[in-house]
Amino acid sequence: MRTFWRILWLSSGIAEIILGLYCVINPGIALLSIAYWLGIAILVHGISTIADYSSGIHGRLGATWYLVDGVLSVILGIFLMCTGVSLALAAVLPTIFAIFLICKGLFAAISSVEVKDMSGSRWGLVLILGILVFVLGILFFIKPLMGAIALGLLLGLFLIFMGMLTLCQWYVASRIYRSFDELHR
């Protein structure tokens, strides 16, 4: 039975790499499938942001933008999950994603400046990353095709790296199993 699971594990790593390469070669098709999973990730982000805001740790400065980020993330996540896979969604997803990046970057930049006196030197990194995310959102908004290709490529690269990780884990586990089997003969 252990051989079956090892073969299945190896096969999943190979399949992830093949799917990743397919997504990199065909980012438009990858974009059709990414909406639902992106929706789940954004929804979880939004819920965790709202829960973190509710804990009251952030104080009053910058907290409003933090809450707005969480609420918008929940709304976008639910929207993406409920629309399903369609060409219409694939056509507007890059623009929706661009607006999300613009808002996220803007909220991060504004809140980092609001809390700079309380957060020490770390506020500068949040400000810089917020500005970079904002600029990336503007770029994707101006050139939605670039945003669509980037989303498809990111999905492909994610799958390739996950496949490589799976294969490495399979290899290490196979060596451990082999050593264990040799010890118990």
C-alpha positions as CSV (number, residue, x, y, z in Angstrom):
1,M,0.0,0.0,0.0
2,R,2.9,2.4,0.8
3,T,4.1,2.0,-2.8
4,F,0.7,3.1,-4.1
5,W,0.9,6.3,-2.0
6,R,4.5,7.0,-3.1
7,I,3.5,6.7,-6.7
8,L,0.5,8.9,-6.2
9,W,2.7,11.5,-4.4
10,L,5.3,11.4,-7.3
11,S,2.5,11.7,-9.9
12,S,1.0,14.7,-8.1
13,G,4.3,16.5,-8.2
14,I,4.8,15.8,-11.8
15,A,1.2,16.9,-12.6
16,E,1.7,20.2,-10.7
17,I,4.8,21.0,-12.8
18,I,3.0,20.1,-16.0
19,L,0.0,22.2,-15.1
20,G,2.3,25.0,-14.1
21,L,4.1,24.9,-17.4
22,Y,0.7,24.8,-19.2
23,C,-0.4,27.9,-17.3
24,V,2.9,29.8,-18.1
25,I,2.4,28.9,-21.7
26,N,-1.3,29.7,-21.7
27,P,-1.9,32.4,-19.1
28,G,-5.3,33.3,-20.5
29,I,-6.7,29.9,-19.9
30,A,-5.1,29.9,-16.4
31,L,-7.0,33.2,-15.7
32,L,-10.3,31.4,-16.2
33,S,-9.6,29.0,-13.4
34,I,-7.9,31.4,-11.0
35,A,-10.9,33.5,-10.1
36,Y,-12.5,31.0,-7.7
37,W,-9.3,30.2,-5.8
38,L,-8.2,33.9,-5.7
39,G,-11.7,34.6,-4.3
40,I,-11.1,32.1,-1.5
41,A,-7.7,33.6,-0.7
42,I,-9.0,37.2,-0.7
43,L,-12.0,36.2,1.4
44,V,-9.8,34.6,4.1
45,H,-7.5,37.6,4.0
46,G,-10.5,39.9,4.5
47,I,-12.0,37.8,7.4
48,S,-8.6,37.7,9.2
49,T,-8.1,41.4,8.7
50,I,-11.6,42.2,10.2
51,A,-10.9,39.8,13.0
52,D,-7.6,41.4,13.7
53,Y,-9.2,44.8,13.6
54,S,-11.9,43.6,16.1
55,S,-9.2,42.6,18.6
56,G,-8.6,46.4,19.1
57,I,-4.8,46.0,19.1
58,H,-4.3,48.5,16.3
59,G,-5.6,51.5,18.3
60,R,-7.4,54.3,16.5
61,L,-4.7,55.5,14.1
62,G,-4.9,53.8,10.8
63,A,-7.5,51.4,12.0
64,T,-10.2,52.7,9.7
65,W,-8.2,52.0,6.6
66,Y,-7.4,48.5,8.0
67,L,-11.1,47.8,8.5
68,V,-12.0,49.2,5.0
69,D,-9.4,46.9,3.5
70,G,-10.9,43.9,5.3
71,V,-14.5,44.7,4.3
72,L,-13.5,45.3,0.6
73,S,-11.5,42.1,0.6
74,V,-14.5,40.1,1.9
75,I,-16.8,41.6,-0.7
76,L,-14.3,40.9,-3.6
77,G,-13.7,37.4,-2.3
78,I,-17.4,36.6,-2.2
79,F,-17.9,38.1,-5.7
80,L,-15.1,36.1,-7.2
81,M,-16.3,32.9,-5.6
82,C,-20.0,33.4,-6.7
83,T,-19.4,34.4,-10.3
84,G,-18.0,31.1,-11.5
85,V,-15.7,30.5,-14.4
86,S,-16.7,32.6,-17.4
87,L,-15.1,34.5,-20.2
88,A,-16.8,37.7,-19.0
89,L,-15.2,37.3,-15.6
90,A,-11.8,36.6,-17.2
91,A,-12.2,39.8,-19.2
92,V,-12.9,42.0,-16.1
93,L,-10.8,40.1,-13.5
94,P,-7.6,42.0,-14.4
95,T,-9.4,45.3,-13.9
96,I,-11.0,44.1,-10.6
97,F,-7.6,42.9,-9.5
98,A,-6.0,46.3,-10.4
99,I,-8.6,48.2,-8.4
100,F,-8.0,45.9,-5.5
101,L,-4.3,46.5,-5.7
102,I,-4.8,50.3,-5.9
103,C,-7.0,50.3,-2.9
104,K,-4.8,47.9,-0.9
105,G,-1.7,49.9,-1.7
106,L,-3.4,53.2,-0.9
107,F,-4.8,51.9,2.4
108,A,-1.4,50.5,3.4
109,A,0.5,53.8,2.6
110,I,-2.1,56.0,4.4
111,S,-2.2,53.8,7.5
112,S,1.6,53.5,7.7
113,V,1.9,57.3,7.7
114,E,-0.8,57.6,10.4
115,V,1.0,55.1,12.7
116,K,4.6,56.1,12.0
117,D,5.1,57.6,15.5
118,M,3.8,54.5,17.2
119,S,5.5,51.8,15.0
120,G,9.1,52.8,15.0
121,S,11.1,52.3,11.9
122,R,8.9,49.6,10.4
123,W,6.4,52.1,9.0
124,G,8.7,53.0,6.2
125,L,8.8,49.5,4.8
126,V,4.9,49.3,4.9
127,L,4.8,52.7,3.1
128,I,7.2,51.6,0.4
129,L,5.4,48.3,-0.2
130,G,2.1,50.1,-0.2
131,I,3.3,52.5,-2.8
132,L,4.7,49.6,-4.9
133,V,1.4,47.8,-4.7
134,F,-0.5,51.0,-5.6
135,V,1.8,51.5,-8.7
136,L,1.4,47.9,-9.8
137,G,-2.4,48.4,-9.5
138,I,-2.3,51.5,-11.7
139,L,-0.1,49.7,-14.2
140,F,-2.6,46.7,-14.3
141,F,-5.5,49.2,-14.6
142,I,-3.9,51.0,-17.6
143,K,-2.8,47.7,-19.2
144,P,-5.3,45.1,-18.2
145,L,-3.8,42.6,-20.6
146,M,-0.6,42.8,-18.7
147,G,-2.5,42.1,-15.5
148,A,-4.2,39.1,-17.0
149,I,-0.9,37.7,-18.2
150,A,0.7,38.3,-14.9
151,L,-2.1,36.5,-13.0
152,G,-1.9,33.5,-15.3
153,L,1.9,33.5,-15.1
154,L,1.8,33.7,-11.3
155,L,-0.6,30.7,-11.1
156,G,1.8,28.8,-13.4
157,L,4.9,29.7,-11.4
158,F,3.0,28.8,-8.2
159,L,2.2,25.3,-9.6
160,I,5.7,24.8,-10.8
161,F,7.2,25.6,-7.4
162,M,4.6,23.5,-5.6
163,G,5.4,20.6,-8.0
164,M,9.2,21.0,-7.3
165,L,8.5,21.1,-3.6
166,T,6.3,18.0,-3.8
167,L,9.0,16.1,-5.8
168,C,11.7,17.1,-3.3
169,Q,9.5,16.0,-0.4
170,W,8.8,12.7,-2.3
171,Y,12.5,12.1,-2.8
172,V,13.4,12.8,0.8
173,A,10.6,10.6,2.0
174,S,11.6,7.8,-0.4
175,R,15.1,7.9,1.0
176,I,13.8,7.7,4.6
177,Y,11.5,4.8,3.7
178,R,14.3,3.0,2.0
179,S,16.6,3.5,5.0
180,F,13.9,2.4,7.3
181,D,13.2,-0.7,5.3
182,E,16.9,-1.6,5.2
183,L,17.1,-1.3,9.0
184,H,14.2,-3.6,9.6
185,R,15.2,-6.4,7.3
